[in-house]
Amino acid sequence: MADVIDASVSRRPPADRETRTGRVIGISVVAALGGFLFGFDTAVINGTVAALKAEFAASSLGLGLAVSSALVGSAAGAFAAGPFADRYGRRRAMMLAAALFIISAIGSGLAFSLWDLSFWRLVGGLGVGFASVVAPTYIAEVAPAYLRGRLASLQQLAIVTGIFVALLGDFAIALYAGSASNPTWLGLTAWRWMFFSGLPPALLYGIGAVFISESPRFLVAKGREQEALGVLRDIEGDAAPSKVVEIRRSLRTNYTPHLADLKGGRFGFLPIVWVGIVLAMLQQFVGINVIFYYSSVLWQAVGFSEHNSLAITVITSVTNILTTLVAIAFVDRVGRKPLLIIGSVGMALTLGLMAYLFGTAPLDAAGKPVLQGAAGTTALIAANLYVVFFGFSWGPVVWVLLGEMFPNSIRALALSIAAMAQWLANFLVSATFPSLQAMGLGWAYGLYAAAAVFSVFFAAKFIRETKGRELEQM
């Protein structure tokens, strides 16, 4: 088989580059639907928090665990996704993720206690973990080098679009019902419909995964080179035979990576794996998901109404989408590393300002900060500027780098370890925020600002530029 491919000469007429690009974009969009559900599933709980607290008489700890239980599942799913995708394929991993999303949406909407809700959220988290590994891996493996940064950024665009749709849906449902705690269609409480709204995109994702091509690099790794050649002809055109040869040289054919392949150096893992782990964790330690998981409660705490708080959250999510489009436009031009450094500096400044404003705000009778007049406006502007700096840098660029920075032979497995670390960091930040909020929001934002300052140093010192390089050169 290898000799046939080495000597292969395309008998097809040269494919039009625009047609090939369209195919790559199409299958990348299907893969990125996992990112949409990733964002949707993690953010949809935002509009339900106050209603859940009232309906189940939840404590701050119990509520924090319910919100963050999906993140525990995400960490477990991310850890399992790499080995599963290496053994059974990227497409089957996507199908499994879609099934988990469907089960979670139904179970969460029918939850009868905070504990079973936490379980169904954990099931959805398993799907999120799978999607967070498989989508960037698959997109990086099917995209040509000149398009890879932009197509890999689709993952983050899909995530932030999923966040936006979830928050917009929460706002619309709460507005229609009068509150997330009020009954609506079929006599079910509004917050239940917020969870049910995840069903249509989950079904679409599962159907799409059935029809897209398998990753050519997975096919070569499994010795299915003729199938890989067919996929690559649609992507690379006449360069497909030589590309199969390059991929084969960078892989140990028919070999499934194991954790032992990631070991090396003095600290357990290969240096490149540690860079990926720290990169993924820093994306969360800057506190971005506090904005999207707790923002409606956060803005209510400083004087905004429930409807206004949800509206502000929707506006923030739109800002996130727009800045992700900026990243897509510039990631293959400017490069990954410069965007990370610029974003880190901006996040450090805006988070520092928010820490100061919340830390020095007067307290009401309940001990909550009250931002009035210019202070409230400044905090709102700073929060959205923070999202701007995150949105064109650490949001999309981290997923681009994680999808391409590892060698072919360990990519899915190494990415699964980094993604697991990311979800554990996300869990830590999300689960501790209610307690930090009780201590004072100035402390919370001060910690996130410190992480942003460290991220400047880390990006400058340890990140290698990958712009324009083929995966086989990593």
TORMIZA-988201 format. One record per residue (C-alpha): residue in one letter; residue number from 1; x, y, z. Coordinates in steps of 0.2 Angstrom, whole numbers, plus 5000, padded with zeros to 4 digits. Example, Ala and Ser with C-alpha at 12.3 -4.5 7.8 and 13.67 -1.06 7.14 Angstrom:
TORMIZA-988201
(node "A" 1 (5062 4978 5039));
(node "S" 2 (5068 4995 5036));
end
This chain:
TORMIZA-988201
(node "M" 1 (5000 5000 5000));
(node "A" 2 (5014 5012 5005));
(node "D" 3 (5023 5009 4988));
(node "V" 4 (5007 5012 4978));
(node "I" 5 (5005 5029 4987));
(node "D" 6 (5023 5034 4986));
(node "A" 7 (5022 5032 4967));
(node "S" 8 (5005 5038 4965));
(node "V" 9 (5001 5051 4952));
(node "S" 10 (4984 5059 4953));
(node "R" 11 (4973 5054 4938));
(node "R" 12 (4960 5067 4943));
(node "P" 13 (4961 5085 4935));
(node "P" 14 (4968 5098 4947));
(node "A" 15 (4955 5102 4960));
(node "D" 16 (4950 5120 4961));
(node "R" 17 (4958 5128 4976));
(node "E" 18 (4942 5137 4981));
(node "T" 19 (4932 5121 4980));
(node "R" 20 (4945 5112 4991));
(node "T" 21 (4945 5127 5003));
(node "G" 22 (4926 5126 5004));
(node "R" 23 (4926 5108 5008));
(node "V" 24 (4939 5110 5022));
(node "I" 25 (4929 5125 5029));
(node "G" 26 (4913 5114 5029));
(node "I" 27 (4920 5099 5038));
(node "S" 28 (4929 5111 5051));
(node "V" 29 (4912 5120 5054));
(node "V" 30 (4904 5103 5058));
(node "A" 31 (4919 5099 5070));
(node "A" 32 (4917 5116 5078));
(node "L" 33 (4899 5113 5082));
(node "G" 34 (4907 5103 5097));
(node "G" 35 (4914 5120 5102));
(node "F" 36 (4897 5128 5101));
(node "L" 37 (4890 5115 5112));
(node "F" 38 (4905 5117 5124));
(node "G" 39 (4901 5135 5126));
(node "F" 40 (4882 5133 5126));
(node "D" 41 (4882 5119 5139));
(node "T" 42 (4894 5128 5151));
(node "A" 43 (4886 5145 5150));
(node "V" 44 (4867 5140 5150));
(node "I" 45 (4867 5138 5168));
(node "N" 46 (4871 5157 5170));
(node "G" 47 (4852 5162 5169));
(node "T" 48 (4847 5148 5180));
(node "V" 49 (4858 5151 5195));
(node "A" 50 (4846 5163 5205));
(node "A" 51 (4831 5151 5201));
(node "L" 52 (4840 5136 5207));
(node "K" 53 (4846 5144 5223));
(node "A" 54 (4828 5148 5227));
(node "E" 55 (4820 5132 5221));
(node "F" 56 (4832 5120 5230));
(node "A" 57 (4836 5131 5245));
(node "A" 58 (4855 5129 5239));
(node "S" 59 (4869 5135 5250));
(node "S" 60 (4884 5145 5242));
(node "L" 61 (4894 5129 5242));
(node "G" 62 (4880 5118 5235));
(node "L" 63 (4877 5131 5221));
(node "G" 64 (4895 5132 5217));
(node "L" 65 (4897 5113 5215));
(node "A" 66 (4881 5113 5204));
(node "V" 67 (4888 5126 5193));
(node "S" 68 (4905 5118 5192));
(node "S" 69 (4900 5099 5192));
(node "A" 70 (4900 5101 5173));
(node "L" 71 (4918 5106 5174));
(node "V" 72 (4923 5090 5183));
(node "G" 73 (4915 5080 5170));
(node "S" 74 (4924 5090 5157));
(node "A" 75 (4941 5086 5165));
(node "A" 76 (4936 5068 5165));
(node "G" 77 (4930 5069 5147));
(node "A" 78 (4945 5078 5141));
(node "F" 79 (4957 5065 5149));
(node "A" 80 (4947 5050 5141));
(node "A" 81 (4945 5059 5124));
(node "G" 82 (4963 5058 5118));
(node "P" 83 (4965 5039 5120));
(node "F" 84 (4947 5036 5113));
(node "A" 85 (4950 5047 5098));
(node "D" 86 (4967 5038 5095));
(node "R" 87 (4959 5021 5096));
(node "Y" 88 (4942 5023 5088));
(node "G" 89 (4944 5039 5077));
(node "R" 90 (4939 5058 5078));
(node "R" 91 (4922 5055 5071));
(node "R" 92 (4916 5042 5083));
(node "A" 93 (4923 5053 5097));
(node "M" 94 (4911 5067 5091));
(node "M" 95 (4896 5056 5090));
(node "L" 96 (4899 5050 5108));
(node "A" 97 (4900 5069 5113));
(node "A" 98 (4884 5073 5104));
(node "A" 99 (4875 5058 5113));
(node "L" 100 (4882 5065 5130));
(node "F" 101 (4875 5082 5126));
(node "I" 102 (4858 5076 5122));
(node "I" 103 (4857 5065 5138));
(node "S" 104 (4863 5080 5149));
(node "A" 105 (4850 5092 5141));
(node "I" 106 (4835 5081 5145));
(node "G" 107 (4841 5076 5162));
(node "S" 108 (4845 5094 5168));
(node "G" 109 (4828 5100 5162));
(node "L" 110 (4819 5086 5171));
(node "A" 111 (4830 5088 5187));
(node "F" 112 (4821 5086 5204));
(node "S" 113 (4835 5091 5216));
(node "L" 114 (4852 5100 5216));
(node "W" 115 (4861 5083 5217));
(node "D" 116 (4853 5075 5202));
(node "L" 117 (4855 5091 5192));
(node "S" 118 (4874 5091 5197));
(node "F" 119 (4875 5073 5190));
(node "W" 120 (4867 5077 5173));
(node "R" 121 (4878 5093 5172));
(node "L" 122 (4893 5081 5175));
(node "V" 123 (4887 5070 5160));
(node "G" 124 (4886 5086 5149));
(node "G" 125 (4903 5090 5155));
(node "L" 126 (4910 5073 5149));
(node "G" 127 (4903 5079 5132));
(node "V" 128 (4911 5096 5133));
(node "G" 129 (4928 5087 5138));
(node "F" 130 (4927 5076 5122));
(node "A" 131 (4923 5091 5111));
(node "S" 132 (4936 5102 5119));
(node "V" 133 (4949 5089 5113));
(node "V" 134 (4942 5082 5097));
(node "A" 135 (4937 5098 5088));
(node "P" 136 (4955 5107 5089));
(node "T" 137 (4963 5090 5085));
(node "Y" 138 (4952 5086 5070));
(node "I" 139 (4953 5104 5063));
(node "A" 140 (4972 5105 5065));
(node "E" 141 (4973 5088 5056));
(node "V" 142 (4963 5092 5041));
(node "A" 143 (4967 5110 5038));
(node "P" 144 (4981 5116 5026));
(node "A" 145 (4995 5126 5035));
(node "Y" 146 (4990 5142 5026));
(node "L" 147 (4972 5141 5034));
(node "R" 148 (4975 5132 5050));
(node "G" 149 (4976 5146 5062));
(node "R" 150 (4960 5154 5055));
(node "L" 151 (4951 5137 5054));
(node "A" 152 (4957 5132 5072));
(node "S" 153 (4950 5149 5078));
(node "L" 154 (4933 5143 5073));
(node "Q" 155 (4933 5132 5088));
(node "Q" 156 (4934 5148 5099));
(node "L" 157 (4922 5157 5088));
(node "A" 158 (4910 5142 5090));
(node "I" 159 (4913 5142 5109));
(node "V" 160 (4909 5161 5111));
(node "T" 161 (4894 5159 5099));
(node "G" 162 (4887 5145 5110));
(node "I" 163 (4889 5156 5125));
(node "F" 164 (4880 5170 5117));
(node "V" 165 (4866 5159 5111));
(node "A" 166 (4864 5151 5128));
(node "L" 167 (4864 5168 5137));
(node "L" 168 (4852 5176 5124));
(node "G" 169 (4841 5161 5126));
(node "D" 170 (4841 5163 5145));
(node "F" 171 (4837 5181 5143));
(node "A" 172 (4823 5178 5131));
(node "I" 173 (4815 5164 5141));
(node "A" 174 (4816 5174 5157));
(node "L" 175 (4809 5189 5149));
(node "Y" 176 (4794 5179 5142));
(node "A" 177 (4791 5170 5159));
(node "G" 178 (4794 5186 5169));
(node "S" 179 (4808 5177 5179));
(node "A" 180 (4818 5161 5177));
(node "S" 181 (4808 5155 5192));
(node "N" 182 (4791 5157 5184));
(node "P" 183 (4781 5143 5176));
(node "T" 184 (4780 5143 5157));
(node "W" 185 (4776 5131 5142));
(node "L" 186 (4768 5114 5148));
(node "G" 187 (4768 5121 5166));
(node "L" 188 (4787 5118 5167));
(node "T" 189 (4798 5132 5176));
(node "A" 190 (4807 5143 5164));
(node "W" 191 (4824 5137 5170));
(node "R" 192 (4820 5120 5164));
(node "W" 193 (4817 5126 5146));
(node "M" 194 (4834 5135 5147));
(node "F" 195 (4842 5117 5149));
(node "F" 196 (4831 5109 5136));
(node "S" 197 (4836 5122 5123));
(node "G" 198 (4853 5113 5121));
(node "L" 199 (4844 5098 5112));
(node "P" 200 (4843 5105 5094));
(node "P" 201 (4862 5109 5092));
(node "A" 202 (4867 5093 5100));
(node "L" 203 (4856 5083 5088));
(node "L" 204 (4863 5093 5073));
(node "Y" 205 (4881 5090 5079));
(node "G" 206 (4878 5071 5080));
(node "I" 207 (4871 5071 5062));
(node "G" 208 (4885 5081 5055));
(node "A" 209 (4898 5070 5063));
(node "V" 210 (4890 5055 5054));
(node "F" 211 (4894 5063 5037));
(node "I" 212 (4911 5071 5038));
(node "S" 213 (4927 5063 5033));
(node "E" 214 (4939 5055 5046));
(node "S" 215 (4955 5063 5050));
(node "P" 216 (4968 5058 5037));
(node "R" 217 (4982 5058 5050));
(node "F" 218 (4972 5046 5060));
(node "L" 219 (4969 5035 5045));
(node "V" 220 (4988 5034 5041));
(node "A" 221 (4991 5030 5059));
(node "K" 222 (4980 5015 5058));
(node "G" 223 (4987 5009 5041));
(node "R" 224 (4972 5015 5031));
(node "E" 225 (4983 5025 5019));
(node "Q" 226 (4971 5023 5003));
(node "E" 227 (4957 5030 5013));
(node "A" 228 (4968 5044 5019));
(node "L" 229 (4974 5048 5001));
(node "G" 230 (4955 5049 4996));
(node "V" 231 (4952 5062 5010));
(node "L" 232 (4968 5072 5006));
(node "R" 233 (4964 5073 4988));
(node "D" 234 (4949 5083 4993));
(node "I" 235 (4959 5094 5004));
(node "E" 236 (4977 5095 4996));
(node "G" 237 (4973 5091 4978));
(node "D" 238 (4988 5084 4968));
(node "A" 239 (4999 5086 4984));
(node "A" 240 (4990 5072 4992));
(node "P" 241 (5002 5057 4989));
(node "S" 242 (5017 5067 4995));
(node "K" 243 (5007 5073 5010));
(node "V" 244 (5003 5054 5015));
(node "V" 245 (5022 5051 5014));
(node "E" 246 (5026 5065 5025));
(node "I" 247 (5012 5060 5038));
(node "R" 248 (5019 5042 5038));
(node "R" 249 (5036 5048 5041));
(node "S" 250 (5030 5058 5056));
(node "L" 251 (5020 5043 5064));
(node "R" 252 (5023 5026 5070));
(node "T" 253 (5010 5017 5060));
(node "N" 254 (4997 5006 5069));
(node "Y" 255 (5004 5012 5085));
(node "T" 256 (4992 5019 5098));
(node "P" 257 (5000 5032 5110));
(node "H" 258 (5001 5029 5128));
(node "L" 259 (5005 5040 5143));
(node "A" 260 (5022 5034 5144));
(node "D" 261 (5025 5042 5127));
(node "L" 262 (5023 5059 5136));
(node "K" 263 (5036 5056 5149));
(node "G" 264 (5053 5064 5149));
(node "G" 265 (5064 5077 5157));
(node "R" 266 (5065 5080 5176));
(node "F" 267 (5047 5084 5179));
(node "G" 268 (5038 5069 5173));
(node "F" 269 (5031 5075 5156));
(node "L" 270 (5040 5081 5140));
(node "P" 271 (5044 5100 5141));
(node "I" 272 (5031 5103 5127));
(node "V" 273 (5018 5094 5136));
(node "W" 274 (5021 5105 5152));
(node "V" 275 (5020 5121 5141));
(node "G" 276 (5003 5115 5134));
(node "I" 277 (4997 5111 5152));
(node "V" 278 (5002 5128 5159));
(node "L" 279 (4995 5137 5144));
(node "A" 280 (4978 5129 5146));
(node "M" 281 (4977 5132 5164));
(node "L" 282 (4982 5151 5163));
(node "Q" 283 (4967 5153 5150));
(node "Q" 284 (4956 5149 5165));
(node "F" 285 (4966 5157 5180));
(node "V" 286 (4963 5174 5172));
(node "G" 287 (4945 5172 5177));
(node "I" 288 (4936 5173 5161));
(node "N" 289 (4922 5161 5165));
(node "V" 290 (4917 5170 5181));
(node "I" 291 (4911 5183 5168));
(node "F" 292 (4900 5170 5159));
(node "Y" 293 (4895 5158 5173));
(node "Y" 294 (4891 5171 5187));
(node "S" 295 (4889 5188 5178));
(node "S" 296 (4871 5189 5180));
(node "V" 297 (4872 5187 5199));
(node "L" 298 (4888 5198 5199));
(node "W" 299 (4879 5213 5191));
(node "Q" 300 (4864 5210 5202));
(node "A" 301 (4875 5211 5217));
(node "V" 302 (4881 5228 5213));
(node "G" 303 (4863 5235 5210));
(node "F" 304 (4857 5230 5192));
(node "S" 305 (4840 5221 5190));
(node "E" 306 (4839 5203 5185));
(node "H" 307 (4834 5208 5167));
(node "N" 308 (4847 5221 5165));
(node "S" 309 (4860 5209 5172));
(node "L" 310 (4856 5196 5159));
(node "A" 311 (4856 5210 5145));
(node "I" 312 (4873 5215 5151));
(node "T" 313 (4879 5197 5150));
(node "V" 314 (4872 5196 5132));
(node "I" 315 (4881 5212 5127));
(node "T" 316 (4897 5205 5134));
(node "S" 317 (4895 5189 5124));
(node "V" 318 (4893 5198 5108));
(node "T" 319 (4909 5208 5112));
(node "N" 320 (4917 5191 5114));
(node "I" 321 (4911 5185 5097));
(node "L" 322 (4917 5201 5088));
(node "T" 323 (4934 5200 5096));
(node "T" 324 (4936 5182 5091));
(node "L" 325 (4933 5187 5073));
(node "V" 326 (4948 5199 5075));
(node "A" 327 (4958 5185 5080));
(node "I" 328 (4953 5175 5065));
(node "A" 329 (4958 5189 5054));
(node "F" 330 (4975 5191 5062));
(node "V" 331 (4981 5175 5069));
(node "D" 332 (4989 5169 5053));
(node "R" 333 (4996 5186 5049));
(node "V" 334 (5002 5193 5066));
(node "G" 335 (5006 5176 5073));
(node "R" 336 (5000 5167 5089));
(node "K" 337 (5014 5174 5101));
(node "P" 338 (5011 5192 5099));
(node "L" 339 (4992 5191 5101));
(node "L" 340 (4995 5182 5117));
(node "I" 341 (5007 5195 5124));
(node "I" 342 (4996 5210 5119));
(node "G" 343 (4981 5201 5127));
(node "S" 344 (4990 5197 5143));
(node "V" 345 (4995 5215 5145));
(node "G" 346 (4977 5221 5142));
(node "M" 347 (4969 5209 5154));
(node "A" 348 (4981 5213 5168));
(node "L" 349 (4977 5231 5167));
(node "T" 350 (4958 5229 5166));
(node "L" 351 (4957 5216 5179));
(node "G" 352 (4968 5227 5190));
(node "L" 353 (4956 5241 5188));
(node "M" 354 (4941 5230 5192));
(node "A" 355 (4950 5224 5208));
(node "Y" 356 (4953 5242 5213));
(node "L" 357 (4935 5247 5210));
(node "F" 358 (4927 5232 5219));
(node "G" 359 (4939 5232 5233));
(node "T" 360 (4936 5251 5237));
(node "A" 361 (4917 5251 5234));
(node "P" 362 (4906 5255 5249));
(node "L" 363 (4896 5241 5256));
(node "D" 364 (4877 5240 5258));
(node "A" 365 (4868 5233 5274));
(node "A" 366 (4871 5215 5268));
(node "G" 367 (4890 5218 5265));
(node "K" 368 (4889 5219 5246));
(node "P" 369 (4899 5232 5236));
(node "V" 370 (4888 5246 5229));
(node "L" 371 (4895 5253 5213));
(node "Q" 372 (4886 5270 5210));
(node "G" 373 (4888 5283 5196));
(node "A" 374 (4905 5284 5187));
(node "A" 375 (4912 5269 5197));
(node "G" 376 (4898 5257 5190));
(node "T" 377 (4900 5263 5172));
(node "T" 378 (4919 5262 5174));
(node "A" 379 (4918 5244 5180));
(node "L" 380 (4906 5239 5166));
(node "I" 381 (4918 5247 5153));
(node "A" 382 (4933 5238 5161));
(node "A" 383 (4924 5221 5161));
(node "N" 384 (4920 5222 5143));
(node "L" 385 (4937 5228 5139));
(node "Y" 386 (4944 5213 5148));
(node "V" 387 (4933 5202 5137));
(node "V" 388 (4940 5211 5122));
(node "F" 389 (4958 5208 5126));
(node "F" 390 (4954 5190 5131));
(node "G" 391 (4943 5187 5115));
(node "F" 392 (4957 5191 5102));
(node "S" 393 (4971 5182 5112));
(node "W" 394 (4970 5169 5125));
(node "G" 395 (4952 5163 5120));
(node "P" 396 (4956 5158 5102));
(node "V" 397 (4975 5157 5102));
(node "V" 398 (4976 5144 5116));
(node "W" 399 (4965 5132 5106));
(node "V" 400 (4975 5135 5090));
(node "L" 401 (4991 5132 5099));
(node "L" 402 (4985 5116 5108));
(node "G" 403 (4979 5109 5091));
(node "E" 404 (4995 5111 5082));
(node "M" 405 (5010 5113 5095));
(node "F" 406 (5012 5094 5098));
(node "P" 407 (5020 5081 5087));
(node "N" 408 (5009 5070 5076));
(node "S" 409 (5013 5055 5086));
(node "I" 410 (5006 5062 5103));
(node "R" 411 (4994 5076 5097));
(node "A" 412 (4977 5069 5103));
(node "L" 413 (4984 5062 5119));
(node "A" 414 (4995 5077 5124));
(node "L" 415 (4980 5089 5120));
(node "S" 416 (4969 5078 5131));
(node "I" 417 (4981 5080 5146));
(node "A" 418 (4982 5099 5143));
(node "A" 419 (4963 5100 5141));
(node "M" 420 (4960 5090 5157));
(node "A" 421 (4971 5103 5166));
(node "Q" 422 (4961 5117 5158));
(node "W" 423 (4945 5110 5165));
(node "L" 424 (4952 5107 5182));
(node "A" 425 (4958 5125 5182));
(node "N" 426 (4941 5130 5176));
(node "F" 427 (4933 5120 5190));
(node "L" 428 (4944 5128 5203));
(node "V" 429 (4940 5145 5198));
(node "S" 430 (4922 5143 5196));
(node "A" 431 (4919 5133 5212));
(node "T" 432 (4929 5145 5223));
(node "F" 433 (4921 5161 5216));
(node "P" 434 (4906 5161 5227));
(node "S" 435 (4917 5160 5242));
(node "L" 436 (4929 5173 5235));
(node "Q" 437 (4914 5184 5232));
(node "A" 438 (4909 5183 5250));
(node "M" 439 (4927 5188 5255));
(node "G" 440 (4926 5203 5243));
(node "L" 441 (4926 5205 5224));
(node "G" 442 (4942 5215 5225));
(node "W" 443 (4951 5199 5231));
(node "A" 444 (4944 5189 5217));
(node "Y" 445 (4949 5201 5203));
(node "G" 446 (4966 5204 5211));
(node "L" 447 (4970 5185 5210));
(node "Y" 448 (4964 5185 5192));
(node "A" 449 (4975 5200 5188));
(node "A" 450 (4990 5192 5196));
(node "A" 451 (4987 5177 5184));
(node "A" 452 (4986 5189 5169));
(node "V" 453 (5003 5197 5174));
(node "F" 454 (5011 5180 5175));
(node "S" 455 (5004 5175 5158));
(node "V" 456 (5014 5190 5150));
(node "F" 457 (5030 5182 5156));
(node "F" 458 (5025 5164 5151));
(node "A" 459 (5020 5169 5134));
(node "A" 460 (5036 5179 5131));
(node "K" 461 (5047 5165 5138));
(node "F" 462 (5040 5148 5133));
(node "I" 463 (5028 5150 5118));
(node "R" 464 (5036 5146 5101));
(node "E" 465 (5028 5153 5086));
(node "T" 466 (5019 5140 5075));
(node "K" 467 (5012 5152 5061));
(node "G" 468 (5014 5144 5044));
(node "R" 469 (5022 5128 5049));
(node "E" 470 (5016 5111 5044));
(node "L" 471 (5011 5099 5058));
(node "E" 472 (5024 5087 5052));
(node "Q" 473 (5037 5100 5057));
(node "M" 474 (5031 5102 5075));
end
